[in-house]
Amino acid sequence: MRLTRPRAVLFDWDNTLVESWDIIHESLRQTFLDLGREPWSFDQTKAWVRRSMRDSFPDLFGADAVRAEHSFYRHYRAHHLRRLTPLTGAAATLDALHRDGLPLGVVSSKQGNLVREEAEHLGWSGYFGRIVGADDGPVDKPAPEAVTLALDGTEITPGPDVWYVGDTGIDVTCARNSGCAAVIVSADPPRDGDCPRVPDHQVADHAGLHDFLRAHGITI
């Protein structure tokens, strides 16, 4: 798909706008230990963490899913704001799109209240019309309903003139499910499990995204 200038831009949150692999891995490691299980390596965490906890923990922990969820969030909440780090260039990306007047939103697999808390902590809440995370609707990303909810109030419907910007294969899946354009910000090829996913455009980092935005008439 040849991308046109967007009418709206939606973002994944973790590792698209903020660096969070370390705190996610540490919280998941403590969860495994709390449940008496062998913890994963960092690479295993990066390969597995994609879907919302509502969708993924029952598969991973079975009857202990609720206990595991409580454990994870106990560890995560204790450290996440102190450890929260924007990716290099992410603030400039948001500022340029906001100044251009484009509606912005977030569609994340992380609990919506946590994403909103983190956005507020960074002073980014004003950039976004809607921040949608896990448990904010009846189904979570990559279901198209999450994208529709993020665009609520904009009079813009999901389509190829809406860019969904993420970093992994599930973000490509989310864009495809909703009919949006998939833009990946990562040096790694996106995969959804073992399945490669081909985005409409991929850049290695926000500096590359800035060049792509300039090519579409957005000053940055």
Secondary structure, 3 states (H helix, E strand, C coil): CCCCCCCEEEECCECCCEECHHHHHHHHHHHHHHCCCCCCCHHHHHHHCCCCHHHHHHHHHHHHHHHHHHHHHHHHHHHHHHHCEECCCHHHHHHHHHHCCCCEEEEEEEEHHHHHHHHHHHCCHHHCCEEEEECCCCCCCCCHHHHHHHCCCCCCCCCCCEEEEECCHHHHHHHHHHCCEEEEECCCCCEECCEECCCCEEECCHHHHHHHHHHCCCCC
